[in-house]
Amino acid sequence: MIAWLLNEYVLLNKFQGLMNQATAGQFAIYAELGVVALLWLDAKGHYRQRLPFWETIRHILIISFAGFVIGGFIQFAVKSLSSRLWLGFSWVFFAVFLYAGRALVRHILHRQGKWQIPAVVFGGGPTAKAAVRALESEPEMGFRIVRVVPAAKLQELSKPSDWRRFMRAFDASYLFLALEGEELEQNRSALKAMVRERLPYSILPPWLGLPLCGLSSHHFMMHDVMLLHDTNRLQLPLSRLMKRTFDLVVASAGLIVLSPLFLFVFLMVRRDGGKAFYRQPRVGLNGKEFMCYKFRSMRDNAGAVLIRYLENNFHAAAEWKKFQKLKNDPRITRTGRFLRRTSIDELPQLINVVKGEMSLVGPRPFMPGQEIFYGDDFDLYKSARPGITGPWQVSGRNVLTIQQRVALEAWYVRNWSFWMDIIILMKTIPALLKKDVAY
């Protein structure tokens, strides 16, 4: 990690020194700025811990943007004639090459067998299962789960020497504690022995269903107690204003830029007969219904066709009950099938976004009567504007059951952040290219 840090420091100063054409005095300032940037990344755990992919990207973008702003202020303060454009590009290149450099080092270490860390997960309940799924979804972190051990095994590890033998037996270098509430209390002595042995570990608290991304921690002096505050960011006035402003600006620009495509699709749909646009009632913010716009992809008598098809096809009826969708839907026209596979039929919903009925990112809007599938989570759903895209679309789309979709959307509302919306938008296009899950 020391070589990694030095490499990034040299990289930062190379871009800031050469691309900004800095004088000796300015270069010293940029060098100090580079030290601050790396210290900030270190404080966020970049040189001591393995961080999830999107958390790493967020930190790199934050420090790059901050460097651009501070660098611009320095140029203004010293009345430098250096190009502001080069200043901006230097920080963009820094962000790109910083991550690329890390990826290269990670690849080299992986090929040499030095990147992956053999790890053991303690626990056998829902938290442990969720922990394994989460760790396996982040291969870049480099943790290789060698064993999932039941919490009862902790009863045998009451001394530091027991822990040393355990780690050697499994050839493990890291521990993940994914214990349920009562298991933490029952194995307190074993956990104290683990701490005394100074073993590297991480804790995955048994807080499934809580808004973890919005929790902030505080500590009490001289007490083994942590205070966690929940910040419901989606309900904060400034956050809602920021999300709405972003929606309005991007949706308005999208309608202008995509107007030629709208015209082309309009003409293609009209060739199939009937109207080009389709309006359907959906449930939105605060549970109020609104008319959702789409390019028409179904036949005019779609409702009657669906009823007859489900009555005469047992397997299709079971598929509809599970997913609320059909892979081979008899209602869809030839043009409509293409529109659905590419999700072009959803583009008119930009109008709903401009009107304030929808957001670019949010829970998928459902039809009236489908509230039953949401159960208690319906209160979470109606607290946010439904989105054109959302966690469902980028996490499996139509291959997910309705229950899995509800769980994802409830998680999104509980843990919303503006950065999360950016991530989902970035993941939407690759998700659309997976034709096997788009229909």
N, C-alpha and C positions, 0 to 999 in steps of 0.2 A: 504493500500500500504506500510505502514511502516513495518508491520509484514512481508510482502512479501519480502521487501528489506533485512531485518535482516536475514530472513531464507536463502536467496541466499548468503549473506555474510558468514554465518556459513557453508553452503554447500561448497562454494569455498575453504575456509581455511581448511575444513576437508579433502577434496581431496588433496589439495596441501601439507598439513602437514603430513598426514598419508601415502599417496601413494608414495610420494617422499622421505619418511623417512628423513625429513629435521631436521637439527640441530636447536637449539633455535634461532641462528642468522639467519639462512635461513628461518625459519618459520616467523620471523618478516618481512623479505623481502617479502615473499609470502603474508603475511597479508596486507602489503602496496600495493602489486600488486592487491590484491582482492579489496581494496578500490578504486583503480584507475579503475578497471574493472566496478564496480558498478556505479561509478561516470560517466563513459562513457555511460553506458546504461541509466542512468538517463538523461544525456544530450540529448540522442536520444529519450527521451519521454517515456521510459518503465514504469516509476513509476508515471507518471502524465497524460498519454494519453492512449487511446485504439488504438493500432496499427494493421494494417492488418497482416494476418498470415505470409506471405512470407517475409514481412519486418522484423518481429520479428525473424524469423529463420535466416535471413541474418545477423542481428546484433549479435545474439548469436554465430554464426559460426565465425564471424570476431573476436570477443573478445576472443573466445576460441583459435583460431589460433594465435592471437597476444600473448596470455598468454603462449602458448607452445613455441613460438619463444623466448620471453623474458625470460621465465623460463630456457630454454636451455642455453641461453647466461649467465644467472646468475650462473648456475651450472658449465659452462666452466670457468667463471671468478674466482670463488672461488675454482676451482679444486675439485668439489664435486664428490664422487664416486657413487652417487645415479644413479639408472638405468634410462637411457634416454627413454627406453621403457615404464617404469612406468610413466614417465613424460608425454609422449604422451597419454597414456591411461587415465591418470588423467584428462586431459583437454577434451578428448572425453567423458568420463563419466560425467564430469561437464556439458557439453553442453546437453547431453541426459537427465540427471536428472534435470537440470535447467528447461527445457521445460516441462518435465513430472511433476515436482513439481508445475509449474504454471497451467498445465492442471488439476491437482488434486484440487488445490485451486479454480480454475474457476468452476469445477464441483460441489464442495461443496457449493460455493456461489450461483450457479445457482439453486440448489435444495432448498436452503433457500430463493430464490427469491430476492437475493441481488446483482446479477451480471448484470442482464439486466437493461439498462437505457432507460426509455421512452423518445422518441425524436420526434420532429416535424421538418418536412422539409418544408421550404418556397420556393415556386416557382411552376410554372405550365408548363414550357417550356421543351425543350429537355434536358437541364442541370439537371432539377429536376428529370425527368424520369430516366436519366442515373445514378443520385446519388442514387435513391432508389434501382435500380438494383445492383449497386456496394455494397451498405450497406447490402443488403439481401444476397449477395454472401459471406459475411464475418461474419457468425453467431458468431464466437469466439470473435469478438469485443464487442458483448453484447448490441448493440443498437436495440431497438424495436421501429419501426416507428409507432406511434400512430395516426398520421394525416399528410397528405400532404396539406398544406394551400396555396391558391393562393397568389401571391405577392401583390395583391390589398388589402389584409387584413392588410398589414403593414401601410396603411394610417391611421388606427385606433389606432396605437401604437406609438404615438408621445411623450409620457411621460413615465418615469420609472414605475410609478404606473400602467399604462396600461399594461406594460409587466408583472408585478407581477400578475395582474388579469388573463391575458392570460395564463400564465404558470399554475396557479391553475385550470383554467377551463378545461385544457386538461390533468392535472396531469402529466405534462412534466418536465423533468429535463435537457434537452439538446436541442440545436437548430442547424439545418443545413441550411445554406443560400445557396440555389442553384438558384440564380437569374440570369436572362439574363442581358446584358449590360445596356439597358435602364432602367430596373427595379432597378438596383443599384443606378442610378442617381436619379430616381424619389422618392426613399425612404430613402434618406440620413438622414433626421431628425429622422426617426424611428430607424435606425441603430445606430445613436449616442446615443439615449435614451437607447437602448439595452446595449451598452458598458458602459454607466454610471451606469446601474443597475448591472453590473458585472455578467451577465448571461454567463454560459458556452456555447460556440458555435464554430462551424467550418464553413469555407467558401469553397464552391465548385465552382471555377471560371467557367465562361461560355466559356471554351476553347476547346470544342470538336474538334478533328481533329489536335490539336497541339501536339508536342512531349513533353508531360509533364514530363516524366521520365528523360529527358535530360536537364531540366531547372535548372539553379542555380540562387539563389536570391542574390541581393545586395541592400543596403539601402542608401538613401541620408540623411545626418544629417539635422534635422530641417525641413524635407519635408515629406508629406504624399504620397510618391511616392516609388514604388518598381521597381527595374531594374531586369529583368529576361533575362538571357543569354541562348541561345539554343546551346547545345553541341551535334553535330551529331556524336555520338560515333562510329557508324558503319563506318564512313568515316575517323576516326583517324588512322594513320599508325600503332601505337602500338596496338590499339584494333583489327585491321584487322589481324595483325601478331599473336596476342594471339589466336584469333578465328581460324585462319588457322592452327596454330601449334597444338591446341587441337584437331581439326578435323583429322589431319594427324596421330597423335599418337593414338587416340582412334579407328579410322577406320582401321588402320593397325593392331592393336592388335585384333580388332574384326574379321578381315578376318582370322587371324591365329587361334584364339580360336574357331571360328564357322566353320572351314573347314570340320570337320566330318558331321555337319548338312548340309552343302552345298552338300556334296557327297550324303547323303541320299535323299535329296530333288531332286537332279539331277536325281537319278535313278527312283524316284517315278514319276516325270514328264515325263520322257522318256517312261514309261510304257503306258502313254496315247497316245503315238505316237507324232512324230514331235520333234522339238528341245526343249531342256530344258530351254535355255535362250531366252529372248525376248528383242529386242532393239527397242526403240520408240523415235522419235525426240521430244524434249522438249525445251522450251525457258528458257535460263539461264541468267547468269550475263551479263549485258550490252545488253540484248536482243538477244544474240547470241544463235543459236540452238546447241544442243548437243544430243548425243544418250544416252538415259537413260536405264540402265540395270535392268531387272526384271526376276524372274522365270516365265516362261510362265504359265498363268492361263486360257487362252482362246483357243478356237478352232482355227485351222489354217485359216479358212475362216470367221474370226470374223467380218470383215467389212461388208461383204455381209449379214451375219446373222442379224446384227444390223439394217441395212437398211430395210430389209423385216419385221422385228419384229415391228419397229416403224411405218411402213406404215400400218400394219394390227392391231395395238393396240393403240387406242387413248390415254388411260390412261398412258401407258408407254411413249408415245411421250411427254405428259405433264410433266411427272416425269423427263425425260431426259432434257427437256428445263429448268426446275427449278433447278435441282441438278447436271446436267451433269453426272449422274450415274443412274443405275437401281438396285433396290433391288433384283429383280428376273431376273438377266441378263442371257439370253439364250446362250450367247457366252462362259460362264465359264464352264470349265470341273469339274468333281467331285473332283479331286485332287486340282484343282485351287480354288474351293470354300473354301476348308480348308486353303489353303495358304493365301487367302485374309482375311478370318476371323481372322487369327492369324498374319497377315501382314508379314509373312515369305517371301512372294513374293517380298517384298521391299529390302530384305537383300543384293542382288547384287549391290544395289546402293552404298554400301560401296566402291566399285571400283570407282564409279563416284566421291566419296569424296576424295579418294586418288589421283585421277587424277586432282583434283582442279575444277571440273565442278559443284560439289554440296557441301553442308555443312551438318553436322549432324542435325543442326536445322536451319530452314529458311522457307520462303514461299513455298508452295507446287508447284513443277514444273508442268506447264500446257503445253498442246499441241499447236503447231502453229495454229493460227486462233482464239484462245480463248482470245486474247488480248482485244477484244471488251468488255468482261465482266469486265475488270479492269478500263476502262475509263481513267481518269486523274491519277489514282493511279498506272498505269502501269509504270510510271517513278520511283515510289518507289520500285515496284517489281523488276525491272531490276537493281537496285542499290545494290542488295544483291544476294548471291548465293542461289539458291533454296535448301530446306532441305529435308532429309529423314523424319524427323518429324518436327512439327511446331505448331503454335497456333491453326490451324484448327483441327489437330488430337486430341488435348487435350481439346477442347472446344465444342465438339459435333459431330465432324467428319461428317459422311454422312447425319446426320439429319439436318445439316445446309444448307441453300440455298447458291447458288454461290455468291450472294450479301453479305451475312453474312461472308462467307469465305474471300472475298476480303477485307472487312472492318477489319477483324482480322489480316490479313497479312499486311495490310497497317499500322495498329497500331504497329505491331511487328517491322517493319522497322523503323518507326519514333522513337520508344522508346527503341531500342535495348540496351542491356547490357549483359555482360558475365554471370552475375547472372541470367538473364532471360533465357538464354540458359540452364543453370543448372536446373532451375525450370521446364522448358518444358521437359527436358530429364527425370527428376524424375517423372513427371506426365504422361509420355508416356505409361509406363507399365500398370498402373491402367486403362488408357484409352483403351488399347488393350483388356483388360479383359471384357469390355462391349460389348458383342457379338451383342447386338441389334443395335449398331451403326457402326459395322465393316462388310463391304461387298464389 
